[in-house]
């Protein structure tokens, strides 16, 4: 009996995918640091029973229309804005993601980015490496205190909660905005719900963790940045398009806010010549929110398990399109 065909769009460690290789014919795009070309992906889906994708792959109507055998898409991320979930659902294709396993790792990175931006850690490290440190002075590379300040979290999902929990260790006042109140988090952590405008007006640190939707696209725009404190630090670890990058650049240049820490950009990979990257008060990271070895391997294993379960006519562990049934195309 012919094994089902699985295409993985990025090179993964053999140990992580070994269980999947026992039940399927697995083909992997082997250019480790390069996204699979669109034309290659379009060719592969013609014969694929399953796809293991990254955020860099656009799984749209064109791709799905050319995938007559496809039964499951496992996305190596919590987010799935790169996939047309509604259309996949119409076609009876299961869409899976990797929630929970990366919550703490992403929260760690978020707080590290906040601290690095506030205390000018990257700028200071480069100052030493370039041989510019000639003497001590009272306000040399002085940044902003984090302890006892107000943090405003936009998007109080599991990662938002984990960031809020870390903020309690710095004795911060915690405000949050979410599309619905998270009363359980309020009781557990002591955070306070507030309207979006109140959060961005009152907070010393504004942390964006909201998913990318039609409603949140461009949420942080010129108007938003003007409402923030001039000493505010903006952190984005969600998705690039949630921010109007031109407006953020102008706000930083004009001194409307103090600094920004960014793990995500509208276009990725971001170029070194990008206006935001050229600013000294911006800490720019290459979308590494969940990038610890332990977490990334756990994400890979979860993707493989979800594919294996669907291909053997079972319910996957982390299904995005809950309407999907157990029927197979």
C-alpha positions in Angstrom: 0.0 0.0 0.0 1.3 3.4 -1.0 2.2 5.7 1.9 0.7 9.1 2.0 2.9 12.0 0.8 3.9 14.7 3.2 5.7 17.9 2.1 7.6 19.9 4.7 8.5 23.5 3.7 11.7 23.9 5.7 14.5 21.6 6.8 13.8 20.1 10.2 15.9 17.8 12.4 15.5 14.1 11.5 14.7 13.2 15.2 11.7 15.5 15.2 10.1 14.0 12.1 11.2 10.3 12.5 7.8 9.1 13.8 6.1 10.7 10.7 8.6 9.0 8.4 7.4 5.7 9.6 3.8 6.2 8.4 4.4 8.5 5.4 6.7 9.4 2.5 8.2 12.6 3.7 9.8 15.1 1.3 11.6 18.2 2.8 12.6 21.4 1.2 16.3 21.3 2.0 17.4 25.0 1.6 17.6 25.5 5.4 17.7 29.3 5.5 15.5 30.0 2.4 11.8 29.8 2.1 10.5 27.3 -0.4 9.8 29.0 -3.8 6.1 29.5 -4.6 6.5 27.5 -7.8 8.0 24.5 -5.9 5.2 24.6 -3.4 2.5 24.8 -6.1 4.1 21.7 -7.7 4.4 19.7 -4.4 0.8 20.3 -3.3 -0.5 18.5 -6.4 0.6 15.2 -4.8 0.6 16.1 -1.1 -1.7 14.4 1.4 -0.3 16.7 4.1 1.7 20.0 4.4 3.9 21.1 7.3 4.2 24.8 6.7 5.9 27.9 8.2 4.5 31.4 8.4 6.4 32.3 5.3 4.2 30.1 3.2 0.9 31.6 1.8 -1.6 28.9 1.8 -4.3 30.6 -0.2 -7.2 29.6 -2.6 -4.8 29.2 -5.6 -2.6 26.7 -3.6 -5.6 24.8 -2.2 -7.3 24.6 -5.5 -4.2 22.8 -6.8 -4.2 20.3 -4.0 -6.6 17.5 -4.8 -5.4 15.0 -2.2 -4.6 17.4 0.7 -6.1 16.4 4.0 -4.2 18.4 6.6 -2.0 21.5 7.0 0.1 21.7 10.1 1.5 25.3 10.7 4.6 25.6 12.8 3.2 28.6 14.7 0.4 29.6 17.0 -0.8 32.1 14.4 -2.3 31.0 11.1 -2.9 34.3 9.2 -0.9 32.8 6.4 -3.6 30.2 5.7 -7.1 30.7 4.2 -8.7 28.7 7.0 -12.3 29.2 5.8 -11.5 27.9 2.3 -9.5 25.0 3.7 -12.5 24.2 5.9 -14.8 24.2 2.8 -12.5 21.7 1.2 -12.5 19.4 4.2 -8.9 20.1 5.1 -7.8 20.1 8.7 -5.7 23.1 9.8 -3.6 22.7 12.9 -1.3 25.0 14.8 1.1 24.8 17.8 -0.4 26.6 20.8 0.6 26.2 24.4 4.0 24.7 23.8 5.5 28.1 23.0 3.7 30.3 25.5 6.4 30.6 28.2 9.3 30.8 25.7 7.6 33.6 23.8 6.8 35.4 27.0 10.5 35.2 28.0 11.5 36.7 24.7 8.9 39.4 25.0 10.2 40.5 28.4 13.8 40.2 27.3 13.0 42.5 24.4 11.3 45.0 26.7 14.2 45.0 29.1 16.8 45.3 26.2 14.9 48.2 24.7 14.3 50.0 28.0 17.8 49.7 29.2 19.5 50.2 25.8 21.3 46.8 26.1 22.0 46.3 22.4 23.2 49.8 21.9 25.4 49.6 25.0 26.9 46.3 23.9 27.8 47.7 20.5 29.2 50.8 22.2 31.8 48.6 24.0 32.5 46.4 21.0 33.2 49.4 18.8 35.7 50.8 21.3 33.7 53.9 22.0 33.7 53.4 25.8 36.4 55.8 27.0 35.2 56.7 30.5 32.3 56.4 32.9 29.8 59.3 33.0 26.6 59.7 35.1 24.1 59.5 32.2 26.1 57.3 29.8 23.5 55.3 27.8 20.9 56.0 30.4 17.6 54.1 29.7 14.3 53.7 31.4 13.4 51.9 34.6 11.1 48.9 34.3 10.2 48.2 37.9 7.1 50.0 39.3 6.1 51.2 35.9 2.9 50.6 34.0 2.8 47.9 31.4 -0.1 47.8 28.9 -0.7 44.5 27.2 -2.8 44.5 24.0 -3.9 40.9 23.5 -4.4 39.0 26.7 -4.3 35.5 25.5 -2.0 32.8 27.0 1.2 34.6 26.0 -0.2 37.9 27.3 -1.0 36.3 30.6 2.5 34.9 30.8 4.0 38.3 30.1 1.8 39.8 32.8 2.9 37.2 35.3 6.5 38.2 34.6 5.6 41.8 35.0 4.5 41.1 38.6 8.1 40.2 39.4 9.0 43.8 38.6 6.1 45.1 40.7 4.5 46.7 37.6 1.0 48.0 37.3 -0.6 45.9 34.6 -3.3 47.1 32.2 -4.6 45.1 29.3 -6.9 45.3 26.4 -8.5 42.4 24.7 -11.5 41.8 22.5 -13.2 40.3 25.5 -12.3 40.6 29.2 -10.1 37.9 30.7 -11.6 37.8 34.2 -9.6 34.7 35.2 -6.3 36.5 34.4 -7.5 39.5 36.4 -8.1 37.3 39.4 -4.9 35.3 39.0 -2.5 38.1 38.2 -4.1 41.3 39.4 -4.2 43.0 36.0 -6.9 45.5 35.1 -8.9 45.7 31.9 -9.1 49.1 30.1 -10.2 50.4 26.7 -7.5 50.4 24.1 -7.0 54.2 24.2 -6.7 54.2 27.9 -4.1 51.4 27.8 -1.9 53.2 25.3 -2.3 56.6 27.0 -1.4 55.4 30.5 1.2 52.8 29.9 5.0 53.3 30.1 5.4 50.0 28.1 2.9 49.0 25.5 3.3 45.4 24.5 1.5 44.2 21.4 0.5 40.5 21.5 -2.7 40.6 19.5 -3.3 38.2 16.6 -3.4 39.6 13.1 -7.0 40.0 11.9 -8.9 42.5 9.7 -9.7 44.4 12.9 -6.2 44.6 14.2 -4.3 45.3 10.9 -2.8 48.8 11.3 -4.1 49.0 14.9 -1.0 50.9 15.9 -1.0 53.9 13.6 -0.2 57.6 13.7 -3.1 58.4 15.9 -2.2 55.6 18.4 1.4 56.7 18.7 0.4 60.4 19.3 -1.7 59.2 22.3 1.3 57.5 24.0 3.6 59.1 26.5 6.7 60.7 25.1 8.6 58.3 27.4 6.7 55.2 26.2 8.4 52.1 24.9 6.5 50.1 22.3 7.1 46.3 21.9 5.7 44.2 19.2 6.0 40.4 19.3 2.7 39.6 17.5 2.6 40.3 13.7 4.2 43.1 11.7 1.1 44.3 9.9 -0.6 45.2 13.2 1.7 48.2 13.1 1.9 51.1 10.5 5.7 51.0 10.2 5.9 54.4 8.6 3.9 56.0 11.5 6.1 54.2 14.0 9.2 55.5 12.4 7.9 59.0 12.4 6.8 58.8 16.0 10.3 57.6 17.0 12.1 60.3 14.9 9.8 63.1 16.2 10.2 62.0 19.8 6.5 61.1 20.2 7.6 57.9 21.9 11.0 56.9 23.3 11.9 53.6 21.8 10.6 50.4 20.2 11.5 46.7 20.4 10.4 44.7 17.4 10.5 40.9 16.8 8.2 41.1 13.7 7.9 43.3 10.6 5.4 43.8 7.8 7.9 42.2 5.3 10.2 39.5 6.6 13.1 39.0 6.5 13.5 42.7 7.2 16.5 44.4 5.4 19.2 46.2 7.3 18.3 49.3 5.3 14.8 49.4 6.6 14.2 52.8 8.2 13.2 51.4 11.6 16.3 49.2 11.7 18.6 52.2 11.2 17.3 53.9 14.3 19.5 53.7 17.5 16.4 53.5 19.7 15.0 50.4 18.0 15.9 46.9 19.0 15.2 44.7 16.0 15.1 40.9 16.2 14.6 38.3 13.4 11.2 36.9 14.6 12.6 34.6 17.3 9.7 34.8 19.8 9.5 31.0 20.2 13.1 30.2 19.3 14.5 28.1 22.0 15.8 24.6 21.0 13.4 22.9 23.4 10.3 24.8 22.2 11.0 24.7 18.5 11.5 20.9 18.7 8.3 20.5 20.6 6.5 22.5 17.9 7.9 20.3 15.2 6.9 17.2 17.0 3.3 18.5 17.6 3.0 19.4 13.8 4.2 15.8 12.9 1.8 14.3 15.4 -1.2 16.2 14.1 -0.4 15.1 10.6 0.0 11.5 11.6 -3.3 11.6 13.5 -5.2 13.0 10.5 -3.6 10.6 8.1 -4.7 7.7 10.3 -8.3 9.0 10.5 -8.0 10.4 14.0 -8.7 13.8 15.6 -5.6 16.0 15.7 -4.4 17.5 19.0 -4.6 21.2 18.1 -7.2 21.8 15.4 -7.8 25.4 14.3 -11.0 24.9 12.2 -13.2 23.2 14.8 -15.9 22.5 12.2 -13.6 20.0 10.5 -14.9 16.5 11.0 -13.3 13.1 10.8 -14.3 12.5 7.2 -11.4 12.2 4.8 -11.3 13.6 1.3 
